[in-house]
């Protein structure tokens, strides 16, 4: 089972059944797998996939009217994503996440971040509850924000510096010495780079960066 299959099952119960809760027993397996996949990806530092797993879990729990579980899964995704400033991963799931993000944007630890995501997804305004409801229920495929970046998220100036050092074969310790930062900070930058490039290793990150013209 993978995220594509999980998405397919979520869509089936969210949009094809008159009573989404009738599929909760079948969705239990999907939810269990998503939880395991998210934990495994996070443990390996694959933030891109860990965040995506939590977002799919959020949508799955919404499909079976598990509001508290959906909110908890989204909070987990936001906690992982905020340090790296991820936006597109959330924007790509609109309008499915809009109602929960709007709720989070009214109070709590992720108010500013939730508002940034909503602002990027709906330029010029944060959708009201009525507008969100209309978006969620209209016929046809859900609209997605226009893709203007080849990356999942653009790399920061510091991450570009780290990427160039990675391309030269530098280790985390060497990166830390070169940039005068702690080794743990260098490691965190590398993890964010892998996540933003959507890859699972340094070699793949370098290959992907060259494909995108980020480095020579």
C-alpha positions as a printed NumPy array, in Angstrom:
array([[  0.   ,   0.   ,   0.   ],
       [  1.269,   3.512,  -0.731],
       [  0.043,   7.092,  -0.523],
       [ -1.657,   6.827,  -3.91 ],
       [ -3.731,   3.853,  -2.754],
       [ -4.48 ,   5.594,   0.523],
       [ -5.684,   8.657,  -1.38 ],
       [ -7.857,   6.499,  -3.605],
       [ -9.521,   4.871,  -0.613],
       [-10.022,   8.221,   1.098],
       [-11.635,   9.62 ,  -2.055],
       [-13.903,   6.605,  -2.345],
       [-15.319,   7.012,   1.13 ],
       [-15.37 ,  10.798,   1.021],
       [-17.142,  11.26 ,  -2.295],
       [-18.782,   8.026,  -3.459],
       [-20.616,   6.772,  -0.381],
       [-23.776,   8.455,   0.852],
       [-22.717,   7.72 ,   4.413],
       [-18.892,   8.037,   4.724],
       [-18.974,   6.585,   8.251],
       [-20.103,   3.24 ,   6.821],
       [-16.577,   2.748,   5.51 ],
       [-14.829,   3.305,   8.809],
       [-13.912,  -0.362,   9.282],
       [-12.216,  -0.487,   5.891],
       [-10.535,   2.856,   6.475],
       [ -9.083,   1.655,   9.782],
       [ -6.384,  -0.207,   7.858],
       [ -5.553,   2.927,   5.872],
       [ -5.362,   5.058,   9.011],
       [ -3.131,   2.519,  10.755],
       [ -0.808,   2.377,   7.756],
       [ -0.683,   6.164,   7.431],
       [  0.269,   6.466,  11.097],
       [  3.058,   3.898,  10.707],
       [  4.267,   5.447,   7.44 ],
       [  4.32 ,   8.916,   8.964],
       [  6.308,   7.775,  11.983],
       [  8.777,   5.814,   9.845],
       [  9.331,   8.721,   7.447],
       [  9.798,  11.162,  10.322],
       [ 12.305,   8.85 ,  12.021],
       [ 14.35 ,   8.714,   8.811],
       [ 14.228,  12.467,   8.368],
       [ 12.051,  12.247,   5.246],
       [  9.982,  15.288,   6.181],
       [  8.346,  15.648,   2.785],
       [  6.791,  12.184,   3.029],
       [  6.108,  12.406,   6.76 ],
       [  4.127,  15.608,   6.247],
       [  2.254,  14.183,   3.249],
       [  1.301,  11.095,   5.262],
       [ -0.162,  13.275,   8.024],
       [ -2.07 ,  15.374,   5.498],
       [ -3.582,  12.303,   3.855],
       [ -4.439,  11.039,   7.345],
       [ -6.16 ,  14.37 ,   8.013],
       [ -8.299,  13.969,   4.898],
       [ -9.034,  10.334,   5.75 ],
       [-10.241,  11.196,   9.237],
       [-12.389,  13.977,   7.825],
       [-13.919,  11.428,   5.445],
       [-15.231,   9.425,   8.408],
       [-16.234,  12.52 ,  10.41 ],
       [-13.423,  12.101,  12.952],
       [-12.968,  15.839,  13.5  ],
       [-10.736,  15.599,  16.562],
       [ -8.49 ,  13.011,  14.908],
       [ -8.252,  15.095,  11.74 ],
       [ -7.307,  18.165,  13.755],
       [ -4.639,  16.216,  15.661],
       [ -3.143,  14.866,  12.423],
       [ -3.068,  18.347,  10.903],
       [ -1.425,  19.765,  14.033],
       [  1.244,  17.073,  13.707],
       [  1.84 ,  18.027,  10.067],
       [  2.073,  21.723,  10.933],
       [  4.542,  21.049,  13.753],
       [  6.845,  19.188,  11.357],
       [  6.432,  21.651,   8.502],
       [  6.63 ,  25.046,  10.213],
       [ 10.43 ,  25.071,  10.855],
       [ 11.053,  24.559,   7.135],
       [  8.32 ,  26.949,   6.047],
       [  6.485,  24.396,   3.901],
       [  3.476,  25.888,   2.101],
       [  2.87 ,  24.015,  -1.14 ],
       [  2.304,  20.633,   0.516],
       [ -0.702,  22.142,   2.293],
       [ -1.854,  24.315,  -0.602],
       [ -1.944,  21.257,  -2.857],
       [ -4.562,  19.701,  -0.558],
       [ -7.024,  22.586,  -0.826],
       [ -9.93 ,  22.895,  -0.44 ],
       [ -9.907,  19.764,   1.713],
       [ -7.831,  21.349,   4.479],
       [ -9.364,  24.828,   4.321],
       [-11.975,  24.447,   7.069],
       [ -9.528,  22.988,   9.595],
       [ -6.814,  25.512,   8.75 ],
       [ -9.304,  28.32 ,   9.157],
       [-10.145,  26.974,  12.609],
       [ -6.459,  26.745,  13.531],
       [ -5.938,  30.29 ,  12.238],
       [ -8.238,  31.641,  14.966],
       [ -6.084,  30.583,  17.918],
       [ -3.311,  28.32 ,  19.136],
       [  0.378,  27.801,  18.332],
       [  0.022,  27.772,  14.534],
       [ -2.132,  30.864,  13.943],
       [  0.405,  32.762,  11.831],
       [  1.494,  29.68 ,   9.901],
       [ -2.081,  28.604,   9.121],
       [ -2.842,  32.109,   7.869],
       [  0.228,  32.045,   5.62 ],
       [ -0.918,  28.761,   4.085],
       [ -4.451,  30.038,   3.551],
       [ -3.196,  33.31 ,   2.087],
       [ -0.98 ,  31.427,  -0.373],
       [ -3.814,  29.061,  -1.303],
       [ -6.439,  31.772,  -1.683],
       [ -4.586,  34.975,  -2.671],
       [ -6.28 ,  38.093,  -1.385],
       [ -8.472,  36.51 ,   1.261],
       [ -8.978,  33.698,   3.742],
       [-12.12 ,  31.787,   2.679],
       [-15.123,  32.02 ,   4.965],
       [-16.879,  28.959,   6.348],
       [-19.604,  29.306,   3.707],
       [-17.083,  29.649,   0.885],
       [-15.091,  26.705,   2.207],
       [-18.233,  24.583,   2.334],
       [-19.094,  25.472,  -1.253],
       [-15.572,  24.622,  -2.389],
       [-15.651,  21.294,  -0.58 ],
       [-18.973,  20.214,  -2.065],
       [-19.039,  21.479,  -5.624],
       [-18.949,  18.976,  -8.465],
       [-15.802,  18.142, -10.362],
       [-12.194,  17.955,  -9.341],
       [-11.027,  20.189,  -6.529],
       [ -9.139,  23.243,  -7.815],
       [ -5.448,  23.36 ,  -7.084],
       [ -3.306,  26.486,  -6.737],
       [ -1.35 ,  27.344,  -9.855],
       [  2.093,  25.753,  -9.742],
       [  4.744,  28.387, -10.304],
       [  7.734,  26.687,  -8.675],
       [  9.395,  23.467,  -9.883],
       [ 10.197,  22.63 ,  -6.26 ],
       [  7.809,  21.447,  -3.591],
       [  9.119,  24.469,  -1.666],
       [ 11.821,  26.968,  -2.718],
       [ 15.113,  26.624,  -0.871],
       [ 16.19 ,  29.4  ,   1.46 ],
       [ 19.471,  31.27 ,   0.979],
       [ 21.108,  29.231,   3.744],
       [ 19.802,  25.97 ,   2.311],
       [ 21.299,  26.899,  -1.055],
       [ 24.669,  27.38 ,   0.665],
       [ 24.353,  23.949,   2.251],
       [ 23.29 ,  22.428,  -1.077],
       [ 26.414,  23.764,  -2.8  ],
       [ 28.562,  22.236,  -0.07 ],
       [ 26.713,  18.931,  -0.417],
       [ 27.506,  18.977,  -4.125],
       [ 31.182,  19.207,  -3.181],
       [ 30.841,  16.108,  -1.016],
       [ 30.918,  17.879,   2.345],
       [ 29.819,  15.99 ,   5.456],
       [ 27.551,  17.5  ,   8.112],
       [ 30.594,  18.257,  10.256],
       [ 32.364,  19.969,   7.356],
       [ 29.241,  21.971,   6.531],
       [ 28.983,  23.037,  10.171],
       [ 32.618,  24.186,  10.206],
       [ 32.293,  26.008,   6.906],
       [ 29.125,  27.881,   7.902],
       [ 30.09 ,  28.257,  11.572],
       [ 26.988,  26.523,  12.89 ],
       [ 26.348,  23.559,  15.162],
       [ 26.469,  20.081,  13.553],
       [ 22.83 ,  19.586,  14.557],
       [ 21.912,  22.759,  12.66 ],
       [ 23.773,  21.557,   9.576],
       [ 21.951,  18.229,   9.788],
       [ 18.596,  20.014,  10.064],
       [ 19.364,  22.055,   6.934],
       [ 20.203,  18.864,   5.042],
       [ 16.935,  17.254,   6.159],
       [ 14.968,  20.296,   4.991],
       [ 16.746,  20.233,   1.63 ],
       [ 15.907,  16.559,   1.098],
       [ 12.295,  17.224,   2.008],
       [ 11.934,  20.245,  -0.241],
       [ 13.511,  18.433,  -3.175],
       [ 11.31 ,  15.408,  -2.494],
       [ 14.2  ,  12.928,  -2.304],
       [ 15.555,  10.521,   0.301],
       [ 19.341,  10.803,  -0.034],
       [ 22.127,  13.32 ,  -0.574],
       [ 23.074,  11.877,  -3.956],
       [ 19.48 ,  12.125,  -5.163],
       [ 19.28 ,  15.676,  -3.836],
       [ 22.342,  16.687,  -5.841],
       [ 20.974,  14.988,  -8.966],
       [ 17.592,  16.668,  -8.54 ],
       [ 19.193,  20.065,  -7.885],
       [ 21.207,  19.776, -11.097],
       [ 18.075,  18.841, -13.037],
       [ 16.455,  22.014, -11.738],
       [ 19.503,  24.129, -12.529],
       [ 20.076,  25.042,  -8.884],
       [ 23.72 ,  23.972,  -9.018],
       [ 26.227,  23.252, -11.775]])
